[in-house]
Amino acid sequence: MPSERHDRWGRLLWLIVTVAVVGLDQWTKGLASAQLEYGRPVPILPVLNFTLQYNTGAAFSFLSGESGWQQWFFSAVASVVSVVLILWLSRLRRNQWLLALSLALILGGALGNLLDRLSLGYVVDFISVHYAGSYFPAFNVADSAISVGAALMILDTILQGRNEEQEG
């Protein structure tokens, strides 16, 4: 029974990470929407502005110029991905903590942006990184969580490959 209890606590921990990402994402988007004027940059650092933008598309504003069907398409994709991630998380072994963390971050980010799409019809972006007149597309906390989660997933894959080589 101790391992079953440990597994429940582990799953609860990943749920807490996911909810924390969604909460932080929604809170920062709310602050940005309340405090920033749309499209007007507020310099934070020489390479960082806060600039309120609305993204009706996907990553890097992909398909943002379409007539609106993309909102429902990306909402459906995010919903399916979220269900898959929840199922995947629920089936992990307790020693797969790095993969679980990566999935929880990706899930939190996907849900944070999904909430925007369903409630607003667009995703609120406000973090703008730039250098020498070149701008990276604006993003938000959810996007950051997805990116960090993806990087951790790649790291987990690399580490698992090394472990298999050492065992084999």
DSSP file (Angstrom, degrees, kcal/mol; ACC not computed):
  #  RESIDUE AA STRUCTURE BP1 BP2  ACC     N-H-->O    O-->H-N    N-H-->O    O-->H-N    TCO  KAPPA ALPHA  PHI   PSI    X-CA   Y-CA   Z-CA
    1    1 A M     >        0   0    0      0, 0.0     4,-2.1     0, 0.0     3,-0.3   0.000 360.0 360.0 360.0 -31.5    0.0    0.0    0.0
    2    2 A P  H  >  +     0   0    0      0, 0.0     4,-2.5     0, 0.0     5,-0.2   0.884 360.0  51.3 -57.6 -36.5    2.8    2.6    0.6
    3    3 A S  H  > S+     0   0    0      2,-0.2     4,-2.4     1,-0.2     5,-0.1   0.874 107.9  52.2 -69.5 -33.8    3.6    2.6   -3.1
    4    4 A E  H  > S+     0   0    0     -3,-0.3     4,-2.0     2,-0.2    -1,-0.2   0.908 111.4  46.6 -65.9 -41.1   -0.1    3.3   -4.0
    5    5 A R  H  X S+     0   0    0     -4,-2.1     4,-2.3     2,-0.2    -2,-0.2   0.916 112.1  50.9 -65.1 -42.8   -0.2    6.2   -1.6
    6    6 A H  H  X S+     0   0    0     -4,-2.5     4,-2.6    -5,-0.2    -2,-0.2   0.901 108.6  51.9 -61.7 -40.8    3.1    7.5   -3.0
    7    7 A D  H  X S+     0   0    0     -4,-2.4     4,-2.5     2,-0.2    -1,-0.2   0.900 108.8  50.6 -62.7 -40.5    1.7    7.3   -6.5
    8    8 A R  H  X S+     0   0    0     -4,-2.0     4,-2.3     2,-0.2    -2,-0.2   0.912 111.8  47.2 -63.6 -42.2   -1.4    9.3   -5.5
    9    9 A W  H  X S+     0   0    0     -4,-2.3     4,-2.4     2,-0.2    -2,-0.2   0.892 111.0  52.3 -65.7 -39.0    0.8   12.0   -3.9
   10   10 A G  H  X S+     0   0    0     -4,-2.6     4,-1.8     2,-0.2    -2,-0.2   0.926 110.9  46.6 -61.8 -44.5    3.0   12.0   -7.0
   11   11 A R  H  X S+     0   0    0     -4,-2.5     4,-2.0     1,-0.2    -2,-0.2   0.890 111.1  52.6 -64.6 -38.5   -0.1   12.5   -9.2
   12   12 A L  H  X S+     0   0    0     -4,-2.3     4,-2.5     1,-0.2    -1,-0.2   0.895 106.0  54.5 -63.0 -39.8   -1.4   15.2   -6.9
   13   13 A L  H  X S+     0   0    0     -4,-2.4     4,-2.3     1,-0.2    -1,-0.2   0.917 108.9  47.2 -59.7 -44.2    2.0   17.0   -7.2
   14   14 A W  H  X S+     0   0    0     -4,-1.8     4,-2.2     1,-0.2    -1,-0.2   0.840 110.6  52.6 -69.2 -32.1    1.7   17.0  -11.0
   15   15 A L  H  X S+     0   0    0     -4,-2.0     4,-2.8     2,-0.2    -1,-0.2   0.908 108.6  50.5 -66.0 -41.2   -1.8   18.3  -10.8
   16   16 A I  H  X S+     0   0    0     -4,-2.5     4,-2.6     2,-0.2    -2,-0.2   0.911 109.8  50.3 -62.7 -42.7   -0.7   21.1   -8.5
   17   17 A V  H  X S+     0   0    0     -4,-2.3     4,-2.3     2,-0.2    -1,-0.2   0.935 112.1  47.8 -59.9 -46.1    2.1   22.0  -11.0
   18   18 A T  H  X S+     0   0    0     -4,-2.2     4,-2.3     1,-0.2    -2,-0.2   0.935 113.6  45.9 -60.7 -48.1   -0.5   22.1  -13.8
   19   19 A V  H  X S+     0   0    0     -4,-2.8     4,-2.9     1,-0.2    -1,-0.2   0.874 111.0  53.8 -64.8 -37.4   -3.0   24.2  -11.8
   20   20 A A  H  X S+     0   0    0     -4,-2.6     4,-2.9    -5,-0.2     5,-0.3   0.905 108.8  48.9 -63.4 -41.7   -0.1   26.6  -10.7
   21   21 A V  H  X S+     0   0    0     -4,-2.3     4,-2.6     2,-0.2    -2,-0.2   0.944 113.5  46.3 -63.0 -47.1    0.9   27.1  -14.4
   22   22 A V  H  X S+     0   0    0     -4,-2.3     4,-2.7     2,-0.2     5,-0.2   0.932 114.9  47.7 -60.8 -45.4   -2.7   27.8  -15.4
   23   23 A G  H  X S+     0   0    0     -4,-2.9     4,-2.5     2,-0.2    -2,-0.2   0.931 114.0  45.0 -62.4 -47.4   -3.2   30.2  -12.4
   24   24 A L  H  X S+     0   0    0     -4,-2.9     4,-2.5     2,-0.2     5,-0.2   0.899 114.4  50.8 -63.6 -40.5    0.0   32.1  -13.0
   25   25 A D  H  X S+     0   0    0     -4,-2.6     4,-2.2    -5,-0.3   116,-0.2   0.946 113.5  43.0 -61.9 -49.6   -0.7   32.3  -16.7
   26   26 A Q  H  X S+     0   0    0     -4,-2.7     4,-2.1    -5,-0.2    -2,-0.2   0.873 114.0  51.6 -67.5 -36.8   -4.2   33.6  -16.2
   27   27 A W  H  X S+     0   0    0     -4,-2.5     4,-2.4    -5,-0.2    -1,-0.2   0.938 112.1  45.2 -64.6 -46.9   -3.2   36.0  -13.5
   28   28 A T  H  X S+     0   0    0     -4,-2.5     4,-2.7     1,-0.2    -2,-0.2   0.875 112.8  51.0 -67.7 -35.9   -0.4   37.6  -15.6
   29   29 A K  H  X S+     0   0    0     -4,-2.2     4,-2.6    -5,-0.2    -1,-0.2   0.889 110.0  50.7 -66.3 -37.9   -2.6   37.8  -18.6
   30   30 A G  H  X S+     0   0    0     -4,-2.1     4,-2.1     2,-0.2    -2,-0.2   0.921 111.7  47.2 -63.8 -43.9   -5.2   39.6  -16.5
   31   31 A L  H  X S+     0   0    0     -4,-2.4     4,-2.7     2,-0.2     5,-0.3   0.936 112.9  48.9 -61.3 -46.7   -2.6   42.0  -15.2
   32   32 A A  H  X S+     0   0    0     -4,-2.7     4,-2.3     1,-0.2    -2,-0.2   0.921 112.2  48.3 -60.9 -43.8   -1.3   42.6  -18.7
   33   33 A S  H  < S+     0   0    0     -4,-2.6    -1,-0.2     1,-0.2    -2,-0.2   0.861 117.3  42.1 -65.1 -35.3   -4.8   43.2  -20.0
   34   34 A A  H  < S+     0   0    0     -4,-2.1    -2,-0.2    -5,-0.2    -1,-0.2   0.816 124.7  32.9 -80.4 -31.5   -5.6   45.6  -17.2
   35   35 A Q  H  < S+     0   0    0     -4,-2.7     2,-0.3    -5,-0.2    -2,-0.2   0.688 106.0  70.3-102.7 -21.2   -2.4   47.5  -17.1
   36   36 A L  S  < S-     0   0    0     -4,-2.3     2,-0.4    -5,-0.3    15,-0.1  -0.736  70.7-130.8-105.4 148.6   -1.1   47.7  -20.7
   37   37 A E    >   -     0   0    0      3,-0.3     3,-2.2    -2,-0.3    15,-0.5  -0.812  45.3 -94.2 -91.8 133.8   -2.5   49.5  -23.7
   38   38 A Y  B 3  S-a   52   0A   0     -2,-0.4    15,-0.2     1,-0.3    -1,-0.1  -0.200 103.6  -2.1 -53.6 127.8   -2.9   47.3  -26.7
   39   39 A G  T 3  S+     0   0    0     13,-2.6    -1,-0.3     1,-0.2    14,-0.1   0.414  99.0 120.7  76.4  -1.2    0.2   47.4  -29.0
   40   40 A R    <   -     0   0    0     -3,-2.2    12,-0.4    12,-0.1    -3,-0.3  -0.852  59.3-135.2-101.7 111.8    2.1   50.0  -26.9
   41   41 A P        -     0   0    0      0, 0.0    10,-0.2     0, 0.0    -3,-0.0  -0.344  11.6-160.1 -67.0 139.7    5.4   48.6  -25.7
   42   42 A V  E     -B   50   0B   0      8,-1.8     8,-2.2    -2,-0.1     2,-0.1  -0.955  23.5-131.3-116.8 108.2    6.5   49.2  -22.1
   43   43 A P  E     +B   49   0B   0      0, 0.0     6,-0.2     0, 0.0     4,-0.0  -0.360  36.6 163.3 -63.8 133.5   10.3   48.8  -21.9
   44   44 A I  E    S-     0   0B   0      4,-2.9     5,-0.2     1,-0.6     0, 0.0   0.706  71.3  -2.8-112.8 -48.7   11.4   46.5  -19.1
   45   45 A L  E >  S-B   48   0B   0      3,-2.1     3,-1.6     0, 0.0    -1,-0.6  -0.873  85.1 -92.8-135.8 167.3   15.0   45.7  -20.1
   46   46 A P  T 3  S+     0   0    0      0, 0.0     3,-0.1     0, 0.0     0, 0.0   0.755 130.1  30.9 -56.7 -21.8   17.0   46.7  -23.2
   47   47 A V  T 3  S+     0   0    0      1,-0.1    83,-2.2    84,-0.1     2,-0.4   0.251 114.9  69.4-117.7  10.8   15.9   43.4  -24.9
   48   48 A L  E <   +BC  45 129B   0     -3,-1.6    -4,-2.9    81,-0.2    -3,-2.1  -0.988  49.1 169.9-140.3 127.6   12.5   43.0  -23.2
   49   49 A N  E     -BC  43 128B   0     79,-2.9    79,-2.8    -2,-0.4     2,-0.6  -0.902  31.0-132.0-123.0 156.8    9.2   44.9  -23.5
   50   50 A F  E     +BC  42 127B   0     -8,-2.2    -8,-1.8    -2,-0.3     2,-0.4  -0.975  36.8 168.9-103.2 119.1    5.7   44.1  -22.2
   51   51 A T  E     -     0   0B   0     75,-2.2     2,-0.3    -2,-0.6   -13,-0.1  -0.957  31.8-131.6-136.5 113.5    3.4   44.7  -25.2
   52   52 A L  E     +a   38   0B   0    -15,-0.5   -13,-2.6    -2,-0.4     2,-0.3  -0.486  38.5 162.9 -68.5 124.1   -0.2   43.6  -25.1
   53   53 A Q  E     - C   0 125B   0     72,-2.9    72,-2.8    -2,-0.3     2,-0.5  -0.976  32.2-137.3-140.4 153.7   -1.2   41.6  -28.2
   54   54 A Y  E     - C   0 124B   0     -2,-0.3     2,-0.6    70,-0.2    70,-0.2  -0.962  14.8-160.7-114.9 126.0   -4.0   39.3  -29.1
   55   55 A N  E     + C   0 123B   0     68,-3.0    68,-2.7    -2,-0.5     7,-0.0  -0.913  16.9 174.6-111.5 110.8   -3.2   36.2  -31.0
   56   56 A T  S    S+     0   0    0     -2,-0.6    -1,-0.1    66,-0.2    12,-0.1   0.506  70.4  57.5 -88.9  -5.4   -6.1   34.5  -32.9
   57   57 A G  S    S-     0   0    0      1,-0.3     6,-0.2    66,-0.1    66,-0.1   0.000  91.2 -92.9-101.8-150.9   -3.7   32.0  -34.4
   58   58 A A  S >  S-     0   0    0      4,-2.4     3,-1.7     1,-0.3     4,-0.3  -0.144  77.3 -17.0-108.5-154.3   -1.3   29.4  -33.0
   59   59 A A  G >  S+     0   0    0      1,-0.3     3,-1.6     2,-0.2    -1,-0.3  -0.194 136.9   9.1 -52.6 138.0    2.4   29.7  -32.3
   60   60 A F  G 3  S-     0   0    0      1,-0.3    -1,-0.3    78,-0.2     4,-0.1   0.773 131.2 -70.4  58.3  28.8    4.1   32.6  -34.0
   61   61 A S  G X  S-     0   0    0     -3,-1.7     3,-2.3     1,-0.2     4,-0.3   0.719  76.6-178.8  62.7  24.6    0.6   33.9  -35.0
   62   62 A F  T <  S-     0   0    0     -3,-1.6    -4,-2.4    -4,-0.3    -1,-0.2  -0.365  70.6  -0.2 -56.5 126.6    0.2   31.0  -37.4
   63   63 A L  T >  S+     0   0    0     -6,-0.2     3,-1.5    -2,-0.1    -1,-0.3   0.616  89.3 135.2  66.6  18.1   -3.2   31.3  -39.2
   64   64 A S  T <   +     0   0    0     -3,-2.3    -2,-0.1     1,-0.3    -8,-0.1   0.742  64.0  61.3 -68.7 -20.3   -4.0   34.4  -37.2
   65   65 A G  T 3  S+     0   0    0     -4,-0.3    -1,-0.3     2,-0.0    -3,-0.1   0.395  82.6 110.1 -86.4   4.7   -5.3   36.2  -40.4
   66   66 A E  S <  S-     0   0    0     -3,-1.5   -10,-0.0     1,-0.1    -9,-0.0  -0.155  84.6 -99.2 -76.8 175.9   -8.0   33.6  -41.0
   67   67 A S  S    S-     0   0    0      1,-0.1    -1,-0.1     3,-0.0    -3,-0.1   0.482  70.1 -80.3 -80.4  -3.7  -11.8   34.3  -40.6
   68   68 A G  S >> S+     0   0    0    -12,-0.1     3,-1.2     0, 0.0     4,-0.7   0.188 103.6 106.2 127.8 -17.6  -12.2   32.7  -37.2
   69   69 A W  H 3> S+     0   0    0      1,-0.2     4,-2.0     2,-0.2     3,-0.4   0.806  73.3  68.5 -61.5 -27.5  -12.5   29.0  -37.8
   70   70 A Q  H 3> S+     0   0    0      1,-0.2     4,-3.1     2,-0.2     5,-0.3   0.794  88.3  64.1 -65.0 -28.8   -8.9   28.6  -36.4
   71   71 A Q  H <> S+     0   0    0     -3,-1.2     4,-1.8     1,-0.2    -1,-0.2   0.940 109.2  39.2 -58.6 -46.5  -10.2   29.5  -32.9
   72   72 A W  H  X S+     0   0    0     -4,-0.7     4,-2.4    -3,-0.4    -2,-0.2   0.861 115.5  52.6 -74.0 -35.9  -12.3   26.3  -32.8
   73   73 A F  H  X S+     0   0    0     -4,-2.0     4,-2.5     2,-0.2    -2,-0.2   0.957 113.2  42.6 -63.1 -50.2   -9.7   24.2  -34.6
   74   74 A F  H  X S+     0   0    0     -4,-3.1     4,-2.5     1,-0.2    -2,-0.2   0.827 113.3  53.9 -68.5 -30.6   -6.9   25.2  -32.1
   75   75 A S  H  X S+     0   0    0     -4,-1.8     4,-2.2    -5,-0.3    -1,-0.2   0.914 110.3  46.8 -66.3 -42.1   -9.4   24.8  -29.2
   76   76 A A  H  X S+     0   0    0     -4,-2.4     4,-2.5     2,-0.2    -2,-0.2   0.922 113.1  48.7 -65.1 -43.6  -10.2   21.3  -30.4
   77   77 A V  H  X S+     0   0    0     -4,-2.5     4,-2.8     1,-0.2     5,-0.2   0.935 112.2  48.5 -61.2 -46.4   -6.5   20.4  -30.8
   78   78 A A  H  X S+     0   0    0     -4,-2.5     4,-2.3     1,-0.2    -1,-0.2   0.873 111.2  51.2 -63.1 -37.0   -5.7   21.8  -27.4
   79   79 A S  H  X S+     0   0    0     -4,-2.2     4,-2.1     2,-0.2    -1,-0.2   0.934 112.5  44.6 -65.4 -46.1   -8.6   19.8  -25.8
   80   80 A V  H  X S+     0   0    0     -4,-2.5     4,-2.4     1,-0.2    -2,-0.2   0.931 114.2  49.6 -64.2 -45.6   -7.5   16.5  -27.4
   81   81 A V  H  X S+     0   0    0     -4,-2.8     4,-2.7     1,-0.2    -1,-0.2   0.903 109.5  52.7 -60.1 -41.4   -3.8   17.1  -26.5
   82   82 A S  H  X S+     0   0    0     -4,-2.3     4,-2.4    -5,-0.2    -1,-0.2   0.908 109.2  48.3 -62.6 -42.9   -4.9   17.9  -22.9
   83   83 A V  H  X S+     0   0    0     -4,-2.1     4,-2.4     2,-0.2    -1,-0.2   0.923 112.4  49.2 -63.2 -43.6   -6.8   14.6  -22.6
   84   84 A V  H  X S+     0   0    0     -4,-2.4     4,-2.6     1,-0.2    -2,-0.2   0.917 111.6  49.2 -61.5 -43.7   -3.9   12.7  -24.0
   85   85 A L  H  X S+     0   0    0     -4,-2.7     4,-3.0     2,-0.2    -2,-0.2   0.894 110.0  51.0 -64.5 -40.1   -1.5   14.4  -21.6
   86   86 A I  H  X S+     0   0    0     -4,-2.4     4,-2.2     2,-0.2    -1,-0.2   0.932 112.8  45.9 -62.7 -45.4   -3.7   13.7  -18.6
   87   87 A L  H  X S+     0   0    0     -4,-2.4     4,-0.8     2,-0.2    -2,-0.2   0.916 113.7  49.2 -63.4 -42.6   -3.9   10.0  -19.6
   88   88 A W  H >< S+     0   0    0     -4,-2.6     3,-0.9     1,-0.2     4,-0.5   0.935 111.3  49.2 -61.8 -47.3   -0.2    9.9  -20.2
   89   89 A L  H >< S+     0   0    0     -4,-3.0     3,-1.1     1,-0.2    -1,-0.2   0.890 107.4  55.4 -59.1 -40.1    0.5   11.5  -16.8
   90   90 A S  H 3< S+     0   0    0     -4,-2.2    -1,-0.2     1,-0.2    -2,-0.2   0.698 108.8  48.3 -69.1 -17.6   -1.8    9.1  -15.0
   91   91 A R  T << S+     0   0    0     -3,-0.9    -1,-0.2    -4,-0.8    -2,-0.2   0.410  84.7 113.7-104.2   1.5    0.1    6.1  -16.4
   92   92 A L    <   -     0   0    0     -3,-1.1     2,-0.2    -4,-0.5    -3,-0.0  -0.400  67.2-118.8 -74.2 150.1    3.7    7.1  -15.6
   93   93 A R    >   -     0   0    0      1,-0.1     3,-2.0    -2,-0.1    -1,-0.1  -0.520  29.1-110.1 -80.5 157.1    5.7    5.3  -13.1
   94   94 A R  T 3  S+     0   0    0      1,-0.3     3,-0.3    -2,-0.2    -1,-0.1   0.752 116.0  60.9 -64.6 -23.4    6.9    7.2  -10.0
   95   95 A N  T 3  S+     0   0    0      1,-0.2     2,-0.4     2,-0.1     3,-0.3   0.490  85.0  80.3 -81.7  -0.3   10.5    7.2  -11.2
   96   96 A Q    <>  +     0   0    0     -3,-2.0     4,-2.4     1,-0.2    -1,-0.2  -0.268  53.1 137.6 -96.4  46.4    9.6    9.1  -14.3
   97   97 A W  H  >  +     0   0    0     -2,-0.4     4,-2.6    -3,-0.3    -1,-0.2   0.834  65.9  52.9 -65.5 -35.7    9.5   12.4  -12.5
   98   98 A L  H  > S+     0   0    0     -3,-0.3     4,-2.3     2,-0.2    -1,-0.2   0.923 112.3  44.8 -68.9 -42.4   11.2   14.5  -15.2
   99   99 A L  H  > S+     0   0    0      2,-0.2     4,-2.5     1,-0.2    -2,-0.2   0.911 113.2  51.8 -64.6 -41.6    8.8   13.3  -17.9
  100  100 A A  H  X S+     0   0    0     -4,-2.4     4,-2.5     1,-0.2    -2,-0.2   0.912 109.6  49.2 -61.9 -42.5    5.9   13.9  -15.5
  101  101 A L  H  X S+     0   0    0     -4,-2.6     4,-2.3     2,-0.2    -1,-0.2   0.925 111.0  49.9 -61.9 -44.0    7.1   17.5  -14.8
  102  102 A S  H  X S+     0   0    0     -4,-2.3     4,-2.3     1,-0.2    -2,-0.2   0.919 112.5  46.9 -62.3 -42.9    7.5   18.1  -18.6
  103  103 A L  H  X S+     0   0    0     -4,-2.5     4,-2.9     1,-0.2    -1,-0.2   0.889 110.6  52.4 -66.1 -39.3    3.9   16.9  -19.2
  104  104 A A  H  X S+     0   0    0     -4,-2.5     4,-2.5     2,-0.2    -1,-0.2   0.898 111.1  47.4 -63.9 -40.1    2.5   18.9  -16.3
  105  105 A L  H  X S+     0   0    0     -4,-2.3     4,-2.3     2,-0.2    -2,-0.2   0.928 114.2  46.2 -65.6 -45.4    4.1   22.1  -17.7
  106  106 A I  H  X S+     0   0    0     -4,-2.3     4,-2.7     2,-0.2    -2,-0.2   0.921 113.6  49.5 -63.3 -43.5    2.9   21.4  -21.2
  107  107 A L  H  X S+     0   0    0     -4,-2.9     4,-2.7     2,-0.2     5,-0.2   0.928 110.7  49.6 -61.9 -45.9   -0.6   20.6  -19.9
  108  108 A G  H  X S+     0   0    0     -4,-2.5     4,-2.3     1,-0.2    -1,-0.2   0.908 113.2  46.9 -60.1 -42.4   -0.8   23.7  -17.8
  109  109 A G  H  X S+     0   0    0     -4,-2.3     4,-2.2     2,-0.2     5,-0.2   0.914 112.1  49.5 -65.6 -43.0    0.3   25.8  -20.8
  110  110 A A  H  X S+     0   0    0     -4,-2.7     4,-2.1     1,-0.2    -2,-0.2   0.915 113.7  46.1 -62.6 -42.8   -2.2   24.2  -23.2
  111  111 A L  H  X S+     0   0    0     -4,-2.7     4,-2.5     2,-0.2    -1,-0.2   0.881 109.6  54.8 -68.8 -37.6   -5.0   24.7  -20.7
  112  112 A G  H  X S+     0   0    0     -4,-2.3     4,-1.3    -5,-0.2    -2,-0.2   0.928 113.5  40.6 -61.0 -45.5   -4.0   28.3  -20.0
  113  113 A N  H  X S+     0   0    0     -4,-2.2     4,-2.4     2,-0.2    -1,-0.2   0.846 112.1  56.9 -72.0 -33.0   -4.2   29.2  -23.7
  114  114 A L  H  X S+     0   0    0     -4,-2.1     4,-2.7    -5,-0.2     5,-0.3   0.912 103.0  54.6 -63.4 -41.6   -7.3   27.1  -24.2
  115  115 A L  H  X S+     0   0    0     -4,-2.5     4,-2.4     1,-0.2     5,-0.3   0.913 109.0  48.7 -57.4 -42.6   -9.1   29.1  -21.5
  116  116 A D  H  X>S+     0   0    0     -4,-1.3     4,-3.4     2,-0.2     5,-1.2   0.950 111.1  49.1 -60.8 -49.5   -8.2   32.3  -23.4
  117  117 A R  H  X5S+     0   0    0     -4,-2.4     4,-0.8     4,-0.2    -2,-0.2   0.912 115.7  43.2 -58.6 -43.8   -9.5   30.9  -26.7
  118  118 A L  H  <5S+     0   0    0     -4,-2.7    -1,-0.2     1,-0.2    -2,-0.2   0.867 124.4  33.4 -73.3 -35.6  -12.8   29.7  -25.3
  119  119 A S  H  <5S+     0   0    0     -4,-2.4    -2,-0.2    -5,-0.3    -3,-0.2   0.804 136.1  18.6 -91.1 -30.2  -13.5   32.8  -23.2
  120  120 A L  H  <5S-     0   0    0     -4,-3.4    -3,-0.2    -5,-0.3    -2,-0.1   0.674  91.6-122.2-114.0 -24.7  -12.0   35.6  -25.4
  121  121 A G  S  <<S+     0   0    0     -5,-1.2     2,-0.3    -4,-0.8    -4,-0.2   0.470  89.4  50.5  89.3   2.5  -11.6   34.2  -28.9
  122  122 A Y  S    S-     0   0    0     -6,-0.7     2,-0.5    -9,-0.1    -2,-0.3  -0.955  86.4-103.9-158.0 168.6   -7.9   34.8  -28.8
  123  123 A V  E     -C   55   0B   0    -68,-2.7   -68,-3.0    -2,-0.3     2,-0.6  -0.886  31.1-128.5-104.3 133.5   -4.8   34.3  -26.7
  124  124 A V  E     -C   54   0B   0     -2,-0.5     2,-0.3   -70,-0.2   -70,-0.2  -0.709  30.3-179.6 -81.8 121.6   -3.4   37.2  -24.7
  125  125 A D  E     +C   53   0B   0    -72,-2.8   -72,-2.9    -2,-0.6    15,-0.2  -0.908  17.3 153.0-116.5 148.7    0.4   37.6  -25.3
  126  126 A F  E     +     0   0B   0     13,-2.3   -75,-2.2    -2,-0.3     2,-0.6   0.463  40.3  97.3-153.2  -8.9    2.5   40.3  -23.7
  127  127 A I  E     -CD  50 139B   0     12,-2.9    12,-2.0   -77,-0.2     2,-0.5  -0.812  48.7-175.7 -93.6 120.9    6.1   39.3  -23.4
  128  128 A S  E     -C   49   0B   0    -79,-2.8   -79,-2.9    -2,-0.6     2,-0.4  -0.953   5.8-170.8-124.3 114.5    8.1   40.8  -26.2
  129  129 A V  E     +C   48   0B   0     -2,-0.5     7,-2.9     7,-0.4     2,-0.3  -0.857  16.3 164.3-104.4 136.9   11.8   39.9  -26.6
  130  130 A H  E     -E  135   0C   0    -83,-2.2     2,-0.3    -2,-0.4     5,-0.2  -0.976  19.6-171.0-149.3 159.4   13.9   41.8  -29.2
  131  131 A Y  E >  S-E  134   0C   0      3,-2.6     3,-2.3    -2,-0.3   -84,-0.1  -0.920  72.5 -11.7-155.6 129.6   17.5   42.5  -30.2
  132  132 A A  T 3  S-     0   0    0     -2,-0.3     3,-0.1     1,-0.3   -85,-0.0   0.851 129.6 -48.3  50.8  43.3   18.9   45.0  -32.7
  133  133 A G  T 3  S+     0   0    0      1,-0.2     2,-0.5     0, 0.0    -1,-0.3   0.439 113.7 116.7  81.9  -1.5   15.5   45.7  -34.2
  134  134 A S  E <   -E  131   0C   0     -3,-2.3    -3,-2.6     0, 0.0     2,-0.5  -0.882  49.6-157.0-102.8 131.5   14.5   42.1  -34.6
  135  135 A Y  E     -E  130   0C   0     -2,-0.5    -5,-0.2    -5,-0.2     3,-0.1  -0.906  10.7-143.4-113.7 131.4   11.5   40.9  -32.6
  136  136 A F        -     0   0    0     -7,-2.9    -7,-0.4    -2,-0.5     3,-0.1  -0.671  48.6 -87.4 -79.3 144.1   10.7   37.4  -31.5
  137  137 A P        -     0   0    0      0, 0.0    -8,-0.2     0, 0.0    -1,-0.1  -0.242  53.0 -99.0 -54.9 140.9    6.9   36.9  -31.6
  138  138 A A        +     0   0    0    -10,-0.1     2,-0.2   -13,-0.1   -78,-0.2  -0.237  51.4 174.5 -60.1 149.7    5.1   37.9  -28.4
  139  139 A F  B     -D  127   0B   0    -12,-2.0   -12,-2.9    -3,-0.1   -13,-2.3  -0.797  17.8-139.4-145.8-174.7    4.3   35.2  -25.9
  140  140 A N     >  -     0   0    0     -2,-0.2     4,-2.0   -15,-0.2     5,-0.1  -0.753  41.6 -81.6-142.1-175.5    3.0   34.5  -22.5
  141  141 A V  H  > S+     0   0    0     -2,-0.2     4,-2.6     1,-0.2     5,-0.2   0.889 125.4  54.5 -63.6 -40.0    3.5   32.3  -19.4
  142  142 A A  H  > S+     0   0    0      1,-0.2     4,-2.3     2,-0.2    -1,-0.2   0.928 108.6  48.2 -60.1 -45.2    1.6   29.4  -20.9
  143  143 A D  H  > S+     0   0    0      1,-0.2     4,-2.4     2,-0.2    -1,-0.2   0.897 111.2  51.2 -61.4 -40.1    3.8   29.5  -24.0
  144  144 A S  H  X S+     0   0    0     -4,-2.0     4,-2.9     2,-0.2     5,-0.3   0.914 109.1  50.1 -63.2 -42.9    6.9   29.6  -21.7
  145  145 A A  H  X S+     0   0    0     -4,-2.6     4,-2.7     1,-0.2    -2,-0.2   0.898 110.7  49.7 -63.1 -40.4    5.6   26.6  -19.8
  146  146 A I  H  X S+     0   0    0     -4,-2.3     4,-2.5     2,-0.2    -1,-0.2   0.923 112.8  47.2 -63.2 -44.0    5.0   24.6  -23.0
  147  147 A S  H  X S+     0   0    0     -4,-2.4     4,-2.3     2,-0.2    -2,-0.2   0.926 114.4  45.0 -65.2 -45.3    8.5   25.5  -24.2
  148  148 A V  H  X S+     0   0    0     -4,-2.9     4,-2.6     2,-0.2    -1,-0.2   0.914 113.4  51.8 -64.8 -41.5   10.2   24.5  -21.0
  149  149 A G  H  X S+     0   0    0     -4,-2.7     4,-2.1    -5,-0.3    -2,-0.2   0.912 109.7  48.9 -60.1 -43.2    8.1   21.4  -20.8
  150  150 A A  H  X S+     0   0    0     -4,-2.5     4,-2.1     2,-0.2    -1,-0.2   0.904 111.2  50.0 -64.0 -41.0    9.1   20.4  -24.3
  151  151 A A  H  X S+     0   0    0     -4,-2.3     4,-2.5     1,-0.2    -2,-0.2   0.909 111.0  49.1 -63.5 -41.6   12.8   21.0  -23.5
  152  152 A L  H  X S+     0   0    0     -4,-2.6     4,-2.7     2,-0.2    -1,-0.2   0.855 108.5  54.1 -65.9 -33.9   12.5   18.9  -20.4
  153  153 A M  H  X S+     0   0    0     -4,-2.1     4,-2.2     2,-0.2    -1,-0.2   0.908 109.3  47.5 -65.9 -41.0   10.9   16.2  -22.4
  154  154 A I  H  X S+     0   0    0     -4,-2.1     4,-2.4     2,-0.2    -2,-0.2   0.925 112.2  50.1 -63.6 -44.5   13.8   16.2  -24.8
  155  155 A L  H  X S+     0   0    0     -4,-2.5     4,-2.8     1,-0.2    -2,-0.2   0.913 109.5  51.2 -59.9 -43.2   16.2   16.1  -21.9
  156  156 A D  H  X S+     0   0    0     -4,-2.7     4,-2.7     1,-0.2    -1,-0.2   0.907 109.4  50.6 -60.4 -42.3   14.3   13.1  -20.4
  157  157 A T  H  X S+     0   0    0     -4,-2.2     4,-2.0     2,-0.2    -1,-0.2   0.913 111.9  47.3 -62.6 -42.9   14.5   11.3  -23.8
  158  158 A I  H  X S+     0   0    0     -4,-2.4     4,-2.0     2,-0.2    -2,-0.2   0.932 113.8  47.2 -64.0 -46.1   18.3   11.9  -23.9
  159  159 A L  H  X S+     0   0    0     -4,-2.8     4,-2.5     1,-0.2    -2,-0.2   0.885 110.7  51.8 -65.3 -38.7   18.8   10.8  -20.3
  160  160 A Q  H  X S+     0   0    0     -4,-2.7     4,-2.3    -5,-0.2    -1,-0.2   0.893 108.5  52.2 -64.1 -39.0   16.6    7.7  -20.9
  161  161 A G  H  X S+     0   0    0     -4,-2.0     4,-2.0     2,-0.2    -2,-0.2   0.902 110.5  47.6 -62.7 -41.2   18.7    6.8  -23.9
  162  162 A R  H  X S+     0   0    0     -4,-2.0     4,-2.4     2,-0.2    -2,-0.2   0.908 110.9  51.3 -65.9 -42.2   21.9    7.1  -21.8
  163  163 A N  H  X S+     0   0    0     -4,-2.5     4,-2.0     1,-0.2    -2,-0.2   0.902 110.3  49.1 -62.2 -40.8   20.4    5.0  -19.1
  164  164 A E  H  X S+     0   0    0     -4,-2.3     4,-2.0     2,-0.2    -1,-0.2   0.881 110.5  51.0 -66.3 -37.7   19.5    2.3  -21.6
  165  165 A E  H  < S+     0   0    0     -4,-2.0    -2,-0.2     1,-0.2    -1,-0.2   0.911 111.5  47.4 -64.9 -41.4   23.0    2.4  -23.1
  166  166 A Q  H  < S+     0   0    0     -4,-2.4    -2,-0.2     1,-0.2    -1,-0.2   0.854 115.5  45.0 -68.5 -35.0   24.6    2.0  -19.6
  167  167 A E  H  <        0   0    0     -4,-2.0    -1,-0.2     1,-0.2    -2,-0.2   0.808 360.0 360.0 -77.1 -29.4   22.2   -0.9  -18.7
  168  168 A G     <        0   0    0     -4,-2.0    -1,-0.2    -5,-0.2    -2,-0.2   0.437 360.0 360.0 -90.7 360.0   22.6   -2.7  -22.0
